[in-house]
Amino acid sequence: MTDNKDESKQPPADEAAKAADSGANADAPVEAPLRSVHTTNFPQLLQHFNASLLVTTYQAGKLVIVRADGDVINTHFRNFKKPMGMAIDGNRLAIGTSQEIWEFRNVPAVAPRLEPKGRVDGCFMPRSGHMTGDIQIHEMCYEGDDLWFINTAFSCLCTHDSEHSFVPRWRPPFVTELAPGDRCHLNGLGVVGNKPKWLTALGKTNTTGGWRENKKDGGILMDLDSNEIVLEGLSMPHSPRWYQDKLWLMESGNGTFGYVDLDTCKYEPIVELPGFTRGLEFCGNLAFIGLSQVRESAVFSGIPITTRLKEEERTCGVWVVDIRNGQVVAFLKFEDAVQEIFAVSVLRGIRYPDLINHDAELTGSAFVLPDEALKDVPDRLLRNEVASASPAGATDSATDAGESESKS
């Protein structure tokens, strides 16, 4: 089975009804099939929001492009080495991997040439790769021209520039040195008004790997502006998000999703899910939540979810929850090869995207130029090889190249 083959199928009726009611080695070869099942309404939700999903799984070494194909979900896989955090801003996309940050731009002009013809409506093409070294990169965000990211190895929040591996901008006040060692497992980054604001860590610790000793309930939430800890006693918190004037959060060790009451400084879970909750995005009144199966290991042993659920009861996928009442409304569940998810992002306004990262023929023959330069390009090339850097109005100029994808 090829890496990019779509193996989506519908779940048994009783499984769908039940849903309505309610750190592995990335370099290891993936031998199990890339299969998934989903509730019948999952494609309808994406179509309703005119959107698709991007999901990273560092354990399987894949970026999963989740898109509706009629009444089924098409899961399209792209290979990366340990993909983790993502940042999306308009037509910009950044993906953090084991030692690099890859940046892409959406070039819709290329999309009509890709398979299935006439279906692809967005194509992210590589624009730069930046070597960070092994910093255990976690969540990321764009703020204007700046790309911010969590540097977990050095326990700090950084920005990216072209000259340095990373530029440290902030670290927790209890971390006394800028050194590798993952002292507190800084991981989550929440923004307010496009500026970094909220951060999560798995411990208030200042020794190499010190957070592991009390991972069950040593997690913290910090306010970047005040440089203070807002909430302690959390079980492996992840994915702080500011949405609809409320701070949402995952208490991953319990497998819950909820919000933080900033008046009482208390975490209020609204739903308990069958997996390690990590990765969060919103559309309307719905939250798209990543779940990881988490097998027994030094990292995940001793946390509440491994006591609450047996290993075979834990699952991996994307669950959709109504934030008004905590009800599960849909799910996409991965089977076999994909067992852990890190990030979930929504691509708004793009229903059937693709991303090119290893197609040398396409990247070598598709040229994107500034609009002012196009006046000097012959018409025959505008039709076939050269595209505008501006997505609007560039739909008729792209190279004729693509790759095939099977459909369910």
C-alpha positions as CSV (number, residue, x, y, z in Angstrom):
1,M,0.0,0.0,0.0
2,T,1.4,3.4,-1.0
3,D,1.8,6.2,1.5
4,N,-0.7,8.5,-0.3
5,K,-3.4,5.9,-0.9
6,D,-6.9,6.8,0.5
7,E,-8.3,4.0,2.5
8,S,-11.2,5.8,4.2
9,K,-14.4,3.9,4.9
10,Q,-17.6,4.2,6.9
11,P,-17.7,2.9,10.5
12,P,-20.3,0.4,11.6
13,A,-23.6,1.9,12.4
14,D,-23.4,1.2,16.1
15,E,-20.0,2.9,16.3
16,A,-21.3,6.1,14.7
17,A,-24.3,6.1,16.9
18,K,-22.1,5.7,20.0
19,A,-20.0,8.7,18.8
20,A,-23.1,10.8,18.5
21,D,-23.9,10.1,22.1
22,S,-21.0,10.8,23.6
23,G,6.5,9.7,21.3
24,A,7.4,7.0,19.1
25,N,10.3,6.8,16.7
26,A,9.3,8.9,13.6
27,D,12.1,7.3,11.6
28,A,10.8,3.8,11.9
29,P,9.2,2.4,8.8
30,V,5.4,2.4,8.8
31,E,4.3,-1.1,7.9
32,A,0.6,-1.0,8.9
33,P,-2.0,0.2,6.5
34,L,-3.0,3.9,6.4
35,R,-6.7,3.3,7.1
36,S,-9.4,5.5,8.6
37,V,-13.1,5.4,9.4
38,H,-15.5,8.3,9.9
39,T,-19.0,9.1,10.8
40,T,-21.3,9.8,7.8
41,N,-21.6,13.5,8.7
42,F,-17.9,14.3,8.8
43,P,-17.7,15.2,5.0
44,Q,-20.9,17.2,5.4
45,L,-19.3,19.3,8.1
46,L,-16.2,20.1,6.0
47,Q,-18.4,21.0,3.1
48,H,-20.6,23.2,5.3
49,F,-17.6,25.2,6.4
50,N,-16.0,25.2,2.9
51,A,-12.9,23.8,4.5
52,S,-10.4,21.0,4.9
53,L,-8.1,19.8,7.6
54,L,-4.3,19.4,8.0
55,V,-3.2,17.0,10.6
56,T,0.4,16.1,11.7
57,T,1.5,12.8,13.0
58,Y,5.1,12.7,14.1
59,Q,4.9,9.0,15.1
60,A,3.9,8.0,11.5
61,G,6.0,10.7,9.8
62,K,3.0,12.1,7.9
63,L,1.1,15.2,7.1
64,V,-2.5,14.1,6.6
65,I,-4.7,16.2,4.3
66,V,-8.3,15.6,5.2
67,R,-10.8,16.6,2.5
68,A,-14.4,15.8,1.6
69,D,-14.9,13.7,-1.5
70,G,-18.6,13.6,-2.0
71,D,-20.1,11.6,0.9
72,V,-16.7,10.2,2.1
73,I,-13.5,11.6,3.5
74,N,-10.4,11.4,1.4
75,T,-7.2,11.2,3.5
76,H,-4.1,12.2,1.6
77,F,-0.7,11.6,3.1
78,R,2.6,13.5,2.6
79,N,5.9,12.3,4.1
80,F,7.8,14.5,6.5
81,K,10.4,13.6,9.1
82,K,8.6,14.0,12.5
83,P,6.1,16.8,11.6
84,M,4.8,18.6,14.7
85,G,3.5,22.2,14.9
86,M,1.9,24.1,12.0
87,A,1.2,27.8,11.4
88,I,-1.3,29.0,8.8
89,D,-1.8,32.6,7.8
90,G,-3.8,33.2,4.7
91,N,-1.8,31.5,1.9
92,R,1.3,30.9,4.2
93,L,1.9,27.5,5.8
94,A,4.8,26.5,8.0
95,I,5.5,23.0,9.3
96,G,8.0,22.2,12.0
97,T,9.8,18.9,11.7
98,S,12.6,17.0,13.4
99,Q,15.3,19.6,12.5
100,E,13.8,22.0,10.0
101,I,11.0,24.5,9.5
102,W,9.4,24.2,6.0
103,E,7.5,27.1,4.6
104,F,4.9,26.7,1.8
105,R,2.7,29.1,-0.2
106,N,-0.6,28.3,-1.7
107,V,-0.4,28.6,-5.5
108,P,-3.9,28.0,-6.9
109,A,-2.6,28.3,-10.4
110,V,-1.0,24.8,-10.1
111,A,-4.2,23.2,-8.7
112,P,-6.1,22.6,-12.0
113,R,-3.2,20.5,-13.3
114,L,-3.3,18.0,-10.3
115,E,-5.3,14.8,-10.0
116,P,-8.2,14.5,-9.7
117,K,-8.5,17.1,-12.4
118,G,-11.0,19.8,-11.6
119,R,-11.2,18.9,-7.9
120,V,-8.1,20.3,-6.4
121,D,-8.7,24.0,-5.4
122,G,-5.4,24.8,-3.6
123,C,-1.8,23.7,-3.9
124,F,0.9,24.5,-1.3
125,M,4.3,24.7,-2.9
126,P,7.6,24.8,-1.0
127,R,9.3,28.1,-0.7
128,S,12.0,27.7,2.0
129,G,13.5,25.2,4.4
130,H,15.3,26.4,7.5
131,M,17.6,24.3,9.7
132,T,16.8,24.7,13.4
133,G,18.6,21.6,14.7
134,D,16.9,19.1,17.0
135,I,15.0,21.6,19.2
136,Q,11.8,19.4,19.6
137,I,9.7,22.1,18.0
138,H,6.1,22.2,19.1
139,E,3.3,24.7,18.4
140,M,3.8,27.7,16.0
141,C,2.1,30.8,14.9
142,Y,2.5,33.8,12.5
143,E,2.5,37.3,13.8
144,G,2.9,39.7,10.8
145,D,6.3,38.8,9.3
146,D,7.4,36.9,12.4
147,L,7.1,33.1,12.8
148,W,6.9,32.2,16.4
149,F,7.5,28.7,17.7
150,I,7.9,26.7,20.9
151,N,11.5,25.4,21.3
152,T,10.8,22.5,23.8
153,A,14.4,21.3,24.0
154,F,15.6,24.8,25.1
155,S,12.4,25.5,27.1
156,C,11.8,28.8,25.3
157,L,9.6,30.7,22.9
158,C,11.5,31.7,19.7
159,T,11.2,33.5,16.4
160,H,12.8,32.5,13.1
161,D,15.3,34.4,11.0
162,S,17.5,33.4,8.1
163,E,20.8,33.7,10.0
164,H,20.3,31.7,13.2
165,S,19.0,28.3,14.2
166,F,16.5,30.2,16.4
167,V,16.1,33.5,18.1
168,P,15.1,33.1,21.8
169,R,12.4,35.7,22.8
170,W,11.1,34.4,26.1
171,R,11.4,31.5,28.6
172,P,9.7,30.8,31.9
173,P,11.2,32.7,34.8
174,F,11.9,29.5,36.7
175,V,14.1,28.2,33.9
176,T,17.5,29.7,34.7
177,E,19.6,28.7,31.7
178,L,19.2,28.6,27.9
179,A,20.3,25.0,27.4
180,P,19.0,21.9,25.8
181,G,17.4,19.4,28.1
182,D,13.6,19.9,28.0
183,R,13.4,21.2,31.5
184,C,9.7,21.9,31.7
185,H,8.3,20.5,28.4
186,L,7.0,23.8,27.2
187,N,4.6,22.8,24.4
188,G,1.4,24.9,23.8
189,L,1.1,28.4,22.3
190,G,-2.1,30.4,22.2
191,V,-2.5,33.7,20.5
192,V,-4.8,36.7,21.1
193,G,-5.1,39.3,18.3
194,N,-2.4,37.4,16.4
195,K,0.1,37.9,19.2
196,P,1.5,35.1,21.5
197,K,-0.3,35.2,24.8
198,W,-0.8,31.8,26.5
199,L,1.6,29.0,27.0
200,T,1.4,25.5,28.5
201,A,4.1,23.3,30.0
202,L,4.1,20.0,31.7
203,G,6.0,21.1,34.8
204,K,7.4,24.0,36.8
205,T,10.8,22.4,36.7
206,N,14.4,23.5,36.1
207,T,16.3,20.3,35.6
208,T,16.8,18.1,32.5
209,G,13.6,16.2,32.0
210,G,12.4,17.3,35.4
211,W,8.8,17.5,34.4
212,R,8.6,13.7,34.0
213,E,8.6,13.1,37.8
214,N,5.2,14.8,38.3
215,K,3.6,14.6,34.8
216,K,0.3,13.3,36.3
217,D,-0.7,16.7,37.7
218,G,2.3,19.0,37.4
219,G,1.2,21.0,34.3
220,I,0.9,24.7,34.2
221,L,-0.7,27.5,32.1
222,M,1.3,30.8,31.8
223,D,0.3,34.3,30.7
224,L,3.1,35.7,28.5
225,D,2.1,39.4,29.2
226,S,2.3,39.1,32.9
227,N,5.0,36.5,33.0
228,E,3.0,34.6,35.6
229,I,1.6,31.2,36.1
230,V,-2.2,31.4,35.8
231,L,-3.1,27.8,36.6
232,E,-1.2,24.8,38.2
233,G,-2.0,21.2,38.9
234,L,-3.0,20.3,35.3
235,S,-2.5,16.9,33.8
236,M,-0.2,17.3,30.7
237,P,-2.0,20.4,29.3
238,H,-1.8,21.2,25.6
239,S,-3.2,23.5,22.9
240,P,-4.3,26.7,24.6
241,R,-6.7,28.6,22.3
242,W,-8.5,31.9,22.6
243,Y,-11.9,31.7,20.9
244,Q,-15.2,33.4,21.3
245,D,-13.8,35.4,24.2
246,K,-12.9,32.3,26.1
247,L,-9.6,30.5,26.8
248,W,-9.9,26.8,25.8
249,L,-7.5,24.1,26.8
250,M,-6.8,20.4,26.7
251,E,-6.0,18.5,29.8
252,S,-4.4,15.7,27.8
253,G,-3.5,13.4,30.6
254,N,-7.2,13.1,31.5
255,G,-8.3,13.1,27.8
256,T,-10.5,16.1,28.3
257,F,-11.3,19.3,26.5
258,G,-12.6,22.4,28.3
259,Y,-12.0,26.1,29.1
260,V,-10.3,28.1,31.8
261,D,-12.4,30.3,34.0
262,L,-10.1,33.3,34.3
263,D,-12.0,34.8,37.2
264,T,-11.5,31.7,39.4
265,C,-8.4,30.4,37.6
266,K,-10.0,27.0,37.3
267,Y,-10.1,24.5,34.4
268,E,-13.6,23.4,33.5
269,P,-13.7,20.3,31.3
270,I,-16.8,20.0,29.0
271,V,-16.1,16.6,27.5
272,E,-14.1,13.5,28.2
273,L,-12.8,11.8,25.1
274,P,-11.3,8.3,24.3
275,G,-7.8,9.5,23.7
276,F,-4.9,11.8,24.7
277,T,-6.3,15.2,23.6
278,R,-3.8,17.3,21.7
279,G,-4.3,19.6,18.7
280,L,-7.2,22.0,18.5
281,E,-9.0,24.2,15.9
282,F,-12.4,25.8,15.8
283,C,-15.1,26.4,13.1
284,G,-18.4,28.0,14.1
285,N,-19.5,26.4,17.3
286,L,-17.5,23.2,16.7
287,A,-14.0,22.2,18.0
288,F,-11.9,19.9,15.9
289,I,-9.8,17.9,18.4
290,G,-6.9,15.6,17.9
291,L,-6.8,12.3,19.8
292,S,-3.8,10.1,20.3
293,Q,-3.9,6.4,21.3
294,V,-0.9,6.7,23.7
295,R,0.7,3.3,24.4
296,E,2.3,2.4,27.7
297,S,5.7,4.1,27.8
298,A,7.9,6.2,30.1
299,V,6.2,9.3,28.8
300,F,2.6,8.3,29.1
301,S,2.6,5.8,32.0
302,G,0.9,6.8,35.2
303,I,-1.4,9.4,33.7
304,P,-5.1,9.3,34.4
305,I,-6.2,8.3,30.9
306,T,-4.1,5.1,31.0
307,T,-6.0,4.2,34.1
308,R,-9.4,5.2,32.9
309,L,-9.1,3.4,29.5
310,K,-7.4,0.2,28.5
311,E,-5.0,0.4,25.6
312,E,-7.5,-1.1,23.2
313,E,-10.1,1.5,24.3
314,R,-7.9,4.5,23.5
315,T,-8.1,5.7,19.9
316,C,-6.5,8.1,17.5
317,G,-8.2,10.6,15.2
318,V,-10.0,13.9,15.0
319,W,-13.2,14.3,17.1
320,V,-15.7,17.1,16.5
321,V,-17.3,18.6,19.7
322,D,-20.0,21.2,20.0
323,I,-18.5,23.8,22.4
324,R,-22.0,24.9,23.5
325,N,-22.8,21.6,25.2
326,G,-19.8,19.3,25.0
327,Q,-21.5,16.8,22.7
328,V,-19.5,14.7,20.2
329,V,-21.1,15.3,16.8
330,A,-18.6,13.5,14.5
331,F,-15.3,11.7,14.3
332,L,-12.5,10.6,11.9
333,K,-10.7,7.6,13.4
334,F,-7.3,6.4,12.2
335,E,-6.5,2.7,12.3
336,D,-3.2,0.7,12.3
337,A,-0.3,3.0,11.3
338,V,-1.4,6.4,12.7
339,Q,-1.5,6.2,16.5
340,E,-0.5,9.7,17.6
341,I,-1.5,13.2,16.5
342,F,0.1,16.5,17.3
343,A,-1.5,19.3,15.4
344,V,-4.9,19.9,13.8
345,S,-5.4,23.0,11.6
346,V,-8.4,24.1,9.5
347,L,-7.9,25.4,5.9
348,R,-10.7,27.8,5.4
349,G,-12.0,28.4,1.9
350,I,-10.1,25.4,0.5
351,R,-12.1,22.2,0.1
352,Y,-9.7,19.9,-1.7
353,P,-6.1,21.0,-1.2
354,D,-2.8,19.3,-2.0
355,L,0.8,20.0,-0.9
356,I,3.9,19.3,-3.0
357,N,7.1,18.5,-1.1
358,H,8.8,15.6,-3.0
359,D,7.7,16.0,-6.6
360,A,10.9,17.2,-8.3
361,E,9.3,17.5,-11.7
362,L,6.6,19.8,-10.5
363,T,8.8,21.9,-8.2
364,G,11.4,22.2,-10.9
365,S,9.0,23.4,-13.6
366,A,6.4,25.6,-11.8
367,F,7.7,29.1,-11.5
368,V,6.0,31.8,-9.4
369,L,6.8,35.4,-10.2
370,P,5.8,38.8,-8.9
371,D,2.9,40.3,-10.7
372,E,5.0,43.2,-12.1
373,A,7.3,40.7,-13.8
374,L,4.5,38.8,-15.7
375,K,4.2,41.5,-18.3
376,D,7.6,40.4,-19.7
377,V,6.7,36.6,-19.8
378,P,5.5,35.2,-23.2
379,D,1.8,34.2,-23.2
380,R,2.7,30.6,-24.0
381,L,4.6,30.3,-20.7
382,L,1.9,32.1,-18.7
383,R,-0.5,29.4,-19.9
384,N,1.9,26.5,-19.1
385,E,4.7,27.2,-16.7
386,V,4.7,30.6,-14.9
387,A,2.2,31.7,-12.3
388,S,1.5,34.9,-10.3
389,A,2.5,35.1,-6.7
390,S,-1.0,36.5,-6.0
391,P,-3.5,33.7,-5.7
392,A,-6.4,35.8,-7.1
393,G,-6.4,36.0,-10.8
394,A,-3.7,33.3,-11.3
395,T,-6.0,30.3,-12.0
396,D,-5.0,29.9,-15.7
397,S,-1.2,29.9,-15.4
398,A,0.5,26.9,-14.1
399,T,2.7,24.0,-15.2
400,D,1.0,20.9,-16.4
401,A,2.2,18.4,-13.8
402,G,0.7,16.5,-10.9
403,E,0.3,13.1,-9.3
404,S,-2.5,10.6,-9.1
405,E,-4.5,9.7,-6.1
406,S,-6.9,6.8,-5.6
407,K,-10.4,7.4,-4.3
408,S,-12.6,5.4,-2.1
